Amino acid sequence: MPRDFKSAGTCPKCNAEGLTCRYNHFEKDELCIDSWEHKCADCGYRETTGYRSDDPQELQPEDVSICPYCGRRVAI
């Protein structure tokens, strides 16, 4: 399962510089799951979003390789 995480700047809850952006990708047979997480190492603030290939098309973003929180892109 490829994982990619980078510093995402300042936490919106505590203003610490410990916010990270993490991307996870999982594939098994025909199922693909792409997930994004923003998490603060200082206060524990956390936001997550996941996309499954078997979800209805209208629930899918145009590009799952772009973080819905900070807009960074990963290579899939």
C-alpha positions as CSV (number, residue, x, y, z in Angstrom):
1,M,0.0,0.0,0.0
2,P,1.8,3.2,-1.2
3,R,1.8,5.9,1.4
4,D,2.9,9.5,0.9
5,F,3.0,12.2,3.6
6,K,4.3,15.7,3.8
7,S,4.2,18.7,6.0
8,A,0.9,20.6,5.4
9,G,1.7,23.8,7.3
10,T,-0.2,25.2,10.3
11,C,-2.9,23.4,12.2
12,P,-6.3,25.2,12.0
13,K,-7.1,24.2,15.6
14,C,-4.0,25.0,17.6
15,N,-1.8,27.0,15.0
16,A,1.1,24.6,15.5
17,E,3.4,23.8,12.5
18,G,2.9,20.1,13.1
19,L,0.1,19.5,10.5
20,T,0.8,16.6,8.1
21,C,-0.9,15.6,4.9
22,R,-1.0,11.8,4.3
23,Y,-2.2,9.9,1.2
24,N,-2.9,6.2,1.1
25,H,-3.7,3.9,-1.8
26,F,-4.9,0.4,-1.6
27,E,-5.9,-2.1,-4.4
28,K,-7.3,-5.6,-4.1
29,D,-8.8,-7.3,-7.2
30,E,-11.1,-4.6,-8.7
31,L,-11.4,-2.5,-5.6
32,C,-9.3,0.7,-5.2
33,I,-9.3,2.9,-2.1
34,D,-7.7,6.3,-2.0
35,S,-7.6,8.2,1.3
36,W,-6.4,11.5,2.6
37,E,-5.7,12.6,6.1
38,H,-4.6,15.9,7.7
39,K,-3.4,15.4,11.2
40,C,-1.7,17.6,13.8
41,A,1.1,16.0,15.8
42,D,0.6,18.6,18.6
43,C,-3.1,18.6,19.4
44,G,-4.4,15.6,17.5
45,Y,-6.7,17.5,15.2
46,R,-7.6,15.2,12.3
47,E,-9.6,15.3,9.0
48,T,-10.0,12.3,6.7
49,T,-11.6,11.6,3.4
50,G,-11.7,8.3,1.5
51,Y,-12.8,7.3,-2.0
52,R,-13.7,3.8,-3.0
53,S,-13.8,2.7,-6.7
54,D,-17.1,0.9,-5.9
55,D,-18.8,4.1,-4.7
56,P,-21.3,5.8,-7.1
57,Q,-19.6,8.0,-9.7
58,E,-21.2,11.2,-8.4
59,L,-19.4,10.7,-5.0
60,Q,-16.0,10.5,-6.7
61,P,-13.9,13.6,-7.2
62,E,-12.6,14.4,-10.6
63,D,-9.1,13.5,-9.5
64,V,-8.4,11.3,-6.4
65,S,-4.7,12.2,-6.6
66,I,-5.4,15.8,-5.3
67,C,-5.8,16.3,-1.6
68,P,-9.3,17.8,-0.8
69,Y,-7.8,19.8,2.1
70,C,-4.6,21.4,0.8
71,G,-4.7,20.7,-3.0
72,R,-1.3,18.8,-3.2
73,R,-1.1,16.2,-5.9
74,V,0.5,12.7,-5.7
75,A,1.6,10.5,-8.5
76,I,-0.6,7.4,-8.6
